[in-house]
Amino acid sequence: MITMKKILYFLVISSSVLLGCKKDDNKDINSSCYSNQNVQTILHNEENREYVLYIPNSYNGTTAVPLFLNFHGYGGSASEFIDYADMRSLAESHTFILVYPQGSCLDGVSHWNPSLPGGDNKSEADDFGFVEAIINEISSQYNLDTERIYAAGYSNGGMMAYGLANYKSDLISAVGSVSGTIIDLNGTTSHPMPVIHLHGTSDGVIPYNGNTDYNSAQTALDYWINFNNTITNPIVNSDSNGGITIEHYRYDQGNNNVSVEHYKYIGGDHVWFPYPYQGQNTSELIWNFVSQYDINGLR
């Protein structure tokens, strides 16, 4: 199993790549390393944590609505990520509450801890507890459908989404990962977990085929295929109309009728993909997949 001591988290922002993250005994999570606008704050573990909250105009409070959490990559900020991986138009048209949480600082760079607390973590930040605190706060203020809480993320944020699927499945109904990977292959997921994984074959940060530091895309897929007891020979389609060939693999017929889906971007880099698949952008692919499910499986 890959340990957090080996992990180097990366984020591509505006075509620049932030490389490297040195392990340090000083687990400082309080220094300022990001700038957000229009944020909500919540006190968790005696630290003010931030998140960007988007309530669609279509929300009227009379009907319980889903919640979607979207996690930035290593070095990112919530305010930047809501523009980079924008799901606000989807929140309006489908009426769900949208949250972009902010990772805490470590040695001047924001990050997520996608594993349980322990010696192998990058810092002492309790990000699982932070996410649960966000959910509790929002559910106390808005009419939230607690059986339809979804999580997705980019790069280190994709690792965080998988971490929630592993260790906070009592809260999370389905997850998505973009240019990320799974860290732990021995989670405690309590129900069948629908998963959508998007990854480029030319990812130079988290390689598609993995390396000594990262699990491969197929390792992540195989973990959830086996866990959900889906078919092992996928239904395969492809689309080359968006300027790049995208292969789509669907592993369905899992427990509670859940599926595992994979979009393979041939020659794709380490990005939140700008290429459409059959007319759907990355945000639409993820929402259209996860929204089929609640915490009990296919709706």
C-alpha positions as CSV (number, residue, x, y, z in Angstrom):
1,M,0.0,0.0,0.0
2,I,1.3,3.5,-0.8
3,T,2.0,5.5,2.3
4,M,1.4,9.2,2.7
5,K,5.1,9.7,3.3
6,K,5.7,9.0,-0.4
7,I,3.0,11.2,-1.7
8,L,3.8,14.4,-3.6
9,Y,0.7,16.4,-4.3
10,F,0.4,18.6,-7.3
11,L,-1.9,21.1,-8.9
12,V,-2.0,22.6,-12.4
13,I,-3.3,26.2,-12.3
14,S,-3.2,28.4,-15.3
15,S,-0.9,26.0,-17.2
16,S,1.8,26.1,-14.5
17,V,2.8,23.0,-12.5
18,L,3.6,23.1,-8.9
19,L,6.1,20.4,-8.3
20,G,7.3,18.8,-5.1
21,C,6.3,18.7,-1.5
22,K,9.0,17.9,1.0
23,K,8.0,16.1,4.2
24,D,8.8,18.2,7.2
25,D,8.6,17.4,10.9
26,N,6.9,20.8,11.5
27,K,3.3,20.1,10.8
28,D,2.2,23.7,10.7
29,I,-1.4,24.0,9.3
30,N,-2.0,27.6,10.4
31,S,0.1,29.7,8.1
32,S,-1.6,31.7,5.3
33,C,-1.2,30.1,1.9
34,Y,-4.3,31.0,0.0
35,S,-6.7,33.9,-0.6
36,N,-10.4,33.3,-0.9
37,Q,-13.3,35.6,-1.5
38,N,-16.9,35.4,-0.3
39,V,-16.2,32.5,2.0
40,Q,-17.9,30.8,4.9
41,T,-15.9,30.0,8.0
42,I,-16.4,27.3,10.5
43,L,-14.4,26.6,13.7
44,H,-13.0,23.0,13.6
45,N,-10.3,21.7,16.0
46,E,-9.8,25.3,17.2
47,E,-8.9,26.5,13.7
48,N,-11.0,28.6,11.4
49,R,-11.6,26.6,8.2
50,E,-13.0,28.1,5.0
51,Y,-15.3,27.0,2.2
52,V,-17.1,28.6,-0.7
53,L,-20.8,28.0,-0.6
54,Y,-23.1,28.4,-3.6
55,I,-26.9,28.3,-3.1
56,P,-28.7,28.3,-6.5
57,N,-31.4,30.8,-7.2
58,S,-33.6,27.8,-7.9
59,Y,-33.5,26.7,-4.3
60,N,-36.7,27.7,-2.4
61,G,-36.4,25.6,0.8
62,T,-39.6,23.7,0.2
63,T,-37.9,20.5,-1.1
64,A,-34.8,18.7,0.2
65,V,-31.9,19.1,-2.3
66,P,-28.6,17.3,-2.8
67,L,-25.2,18.6,-1.7
68,F,-22.1,18.4,-3.9
69,L,-18.6,18.9,-2.5
70,N,-15.8,19.6,-5.0
71,F,-12.2,19.6,-3.7
72,H,-9.3,21.6,-5.2
73,G,-5.9,20.1,-5.9
74,Y,-2.7,20.5,-3.9
75,G,-1.7,24.2,-3.7
76,G,-5.1,25.4,-4.8
77,S,-7.8,27.7,-3.3
78,A,-11.5,27.3,-3.2
79,S,-12.1,30.6,-5.0
80,E,-9.9,29.7,-7.9
81,F,-11.2,26.2,-8.1
82,I,-14.9,27.3,-8.4
83,D,-13.9,29.0,-11.6
84,Y,-11.6,26.3,-12.8
85,A,-14.1,23.5,-12.2
86,D,-17.3,25.5,-12.4
87,M,-20.5,23.6,-11.5
88,R,-22.7,26.6,-10.7
89,S,-24.8,26.4,-13.9
90,L,-25.5,22.8,-13.1
91,A,-26.5,23.7,-9.5
92,E,-29.0,26.1,-11.0
93,S,-30.5,23.8,-13.5
94,H,-30.6,20.8,-11.3
95,T,-31.1,22.6,-7.9
96,F,-28.4,21.3,-5.6
97,I,-26.2,23.1,-3.1
98,L,-22.6,23.4,-4.1
99,V,-19.5,23.6,-1.8
100,Y,-15.9,24.1,-2.6
101,P,-14.0,23.5,0.7
102,Q,-10.5,25.0,1.4
103,G,-7.6,22.7,2.3
104,S,-5.4,23.9,5.2
105,C,-1.8,25.0,4.9
106,L,1.3,23.0,5.3
107,D,4.7,24.7,4.8
108,G,2.9,27.5,2.9
109,V,0.9,25.2,0.5
110,S,-2.7,24.1,0.8
111,H,-3.4,20.3,0.9
112,W,-5.8,17.6,1.8
113,N,-5.3,14.6,4.1
114,P,-7.2,11.7,2.4
115,S,-6.2,9.1,5.0
116,L,-7.0,8.5,8.6
117,P,-4.9,10.5,11.1
118,G,-1.6,8.9,11.8
119,G,2.2,9.2,11.4
120,D,2.0,8.9,7.6
121,N,-0.3,11.9,7.1
122,K,1.1,15.1,5.6
123,S,-0.1,17.1,8.6
124,E,-2.4,16.9,11.6
125,A,-5.4,18.5,9.8
126,D,-8.6,16.5,10.4
127,D,-10.1,17.0,7.0
128,F,-12.6,14.2,7.3
129,G,-13.9,15.9,10.5
130,F,-13.9,19.3,8.7
131,V,-16.1,17.9,5.9
132,E,-18.5,16.4,8.4
133,A,-18.7,19.8,10.1
134,I,-19.5,21.5,6.8
135,I,-22.3,19.0,6.1
136,N,-23.7,19.5,9.6
137,E,-23.6,23.3,9.3
138,I,-25.3,23.3,5.9
139,S,-27.9,20.8,6.9
140,S,-28.8,23.0,9.9
141,Q,-29.4,26.0,7.6
142,Y,-30.9,24.5,4.5
143,N,-33.3,21.8,3.5
144,L,-30.7,19.1,2.6
145,D,-31.3,15.7,1.2
146,T,-28.8,13.8,3.4
147,E,-29.2,10.7,1.3
148,R,-27.8,12.5,-1.7
149,I,-24.4,14.0,-0.7
150,Y,-21.8,13.7,-3.4
151,A,-18.0,14.3,-3.4
152,A,-15.6,14.9,-6.3
153,G,-12.2,16.5,-6.7
154,Y,-9.1,17.2,-8.8
155,S,-5.7,15.7,-8.2
156,N,-5.1,15.7,-4.4
157,G,-8.8,16.6,-4.2
158,G,-9.7,13.4,-6.1
159,M,-7.7,11.5,-3.4
160,M,-9.8,13.3,-0.8
161,A,-13.0,12.2,-2.5
162,Y,-11.8,8.6,-2.5
163,G,-10.8,9.1,1.2
164,L,-14.4,10.1,2.0
165,A,-15.7,7.1,0.2
166,N,-13.3,4.9,2.2
167,Y,-13.9,6.4,5.7
168,K,-17.0,8.6,5.6
169,S,-19.4,6.5,3.5
170,D,-22.1,7.0,6.1
171,L,-22.3,10.5,4.7
172,I,-21.3,10.1,1.0
173,S,-23.5,8.6,-1.7
174,A,-21.2,8.6,-4.7
175,V,-17.8,10.0,-5.7
176,G,-15.7,11.2,-8.6
177,S,-12.0,11.7,-9.2
178,V,-10.4,13.8,-11.9
179,S,-6.6,13.2,-12.5
180,G,-6.4,11.7,-9.0
181,T,-5.9,8.3,-7.5
182,I,-6.8,6.2,-4.5
183,I,-4.4,6.1,-1.5
184,D,-5.9,3.4,0.8
185,L,-6.9,0.0,-0.5
186,N,-8.3,-1.1,2.8
187,G,-11.1,1.3,3.6
188,T,-14.2,0.8,5.8
189,T,-16.9,1.7,3.2
190,S,-20.3,0.6,4.6
191,H,-22.4,0.5,1.4
192,P,-21.9,0.0,-2.4
193,M,-20.1,3.1,-3.7
194,P,-20.7,4.4,-7.2
195,V,-17.5,5.8,-8.6
196,I,-16.5,7.8,-11.7
197,H,-12.8,8.2,-12.5
198,L,-11.4,10.5,-15.2
199,H,-7.8,10.3,-16.1
200,G,-5.4,11.2,-18.9
201,T,-2.8,8.8,-20.3
202,S,-0.1,11.5,-20.5
203,D,-0.6,12.7,-17.0
204,G,2.9,13.7,-15.9
205,V,2.0,14.3,-12.2
206,I,-0.1,11.3,-11.2
207,P,0.8,8.8,-14.0
208,Y,-2.1,6.9,-15.6
209,N,-0.2,3.6,-15.1
210,G,1.1,4.6,-11.7
211,N,4.6,4.5,-10.3
212,T,6.4,3.9,-7.0
213,D,4.5,6.8,-5.4
214,Y,1.0,6.5,-6.9
215,N,-1.5,3.7,-7.6
216,S,-2.5,3.5,-11.2
217,A,-5.9,4.4,-12.6
218,Q,-6.7,0.7,-13.1
219,T,-5.8,-0.1,-9.5
220,A,-8.3,2.5,-8.3
221,L,-10.9,1.1,-10.7
222,D,-10.2,-2.5,-9.7
223,Y,-10.6,-1.7,-6.0
224,W,-14.1,-0.3,-6.5
225,I,-15.1,-3.0,-9.2
226,N,-14.2,-5.7,-6.6
227,F,-15.8,-3.9,-3.7
228,N,-19.1,-3.2,-5.6
229,N,-19.1,-6.7,-7.2
230,T,-19.7,-5.2,-10.7
231,I,-19.1,-6.9,-14.0
232,T,-15.4,-7.2,-14.8
233,N,-15.7,-7.0,-18.6
234,P,-16.9,-3.4,-19.2
235,I,-19.1,-1.9,-21.8
236,V,-16.8,0.3,-23.9
237,N,-17.5,3.3,-26.1
238,S,-15.4,6.2,-27.4
239,D,-15.7,9.7,-28.8
240,S,-13.2,11.7,-30.8
241,N,-15.3,14.8,-31.7
242,G,-13.9,17.0,-28.9
243,G,-10.3,17.2,-30.2
244,I,-9.1,14.2,-28.3
245,T,-10.1,10.5,-28.2
246,I,-11.9,9.6,-25.0
247,E,-12.7,6.0,-24.1
248,H,-15.6,5.3,-21.8
249,Y,-15.6,2.1,-19.7
250,R,-18.8,1.2,-17.8
251,Y,-18.7,-1.6,-15.1
252,D,-22.3,-2.0,-14.1
253,Q,-24.6,-4.5,-12.4
254,G,-23.0,-4.0,-9.0
255,N,-24.6,-4.4,-5.6
256,N,-27.5,-2.1,-5.2
257,N,-27.3,-1.5,-9.0
258,V,-24.2,0.7,-8.6
259,S,-21.7,1.2,-11.4
260,V,-18.0,2.1,-11.8
261,E,-17.3,4.3,-14.8
262,H,-14.0,5.4,-16.3
263,Y,-13.2,8.1,-18.9
264,K,-9.8,7.6,-20.4
265,Y,-8.4,10.6,-22.1
266,I,-5.9,9.4,-24.7
267,G,-2.9,11.9,-24.5
268,G,-4.7,13.8,-21.8
269,D,-2.6,15.8,-19.2
270,H,-3.0,16.5,-15.5
271,V,-6.1,18.7,-15.7
272,W,-9.8,19.1,-15.1
273,F,-10.5,18.1,-18.6
274,P,-11.7,20.8,-21.1
275,Y,-12.7,18.2,-23.7
276,P,-16.4,17.1,-24.1
277,Y,-17.5,13.5,-24.3
278,Q,-20.7,13.2,-26.5
279,G,-21.4,16.9,-25.7
280,Q,-20.9,16.7,-21.9
281,N,-18.1,18.5,-20.2
282,T,-16.3,17.1,-17.2
283,S,-18.6,18.7,-14.6
284,E,-21.7,17.4,-16.5
285,L,-20.2,13.9,-16.8
286,I,-19.7,13.8,-13.0
287,W,-23.0,15.2,-12.0
288,N,-25.0,13.1,-14.5
289,F,-23.3,10.0,-13.0
290,V,-23.5,10.6,-9.3
291,S,-27.0,12.1,-9.4
292,Q,-28.4,8.7,-10.4
293,Y,-27.7,7.4,-6.9
294,D,-28.6,8.0,-3.3
295,I,-26.9,6.4,-0.3
296,N,-29.0,3.2,-1.0
297,G,-27.9,2.8,-4.5
298,L,-29.5,3.5,-7.9
299,R,-32.5,5.8,-7.4
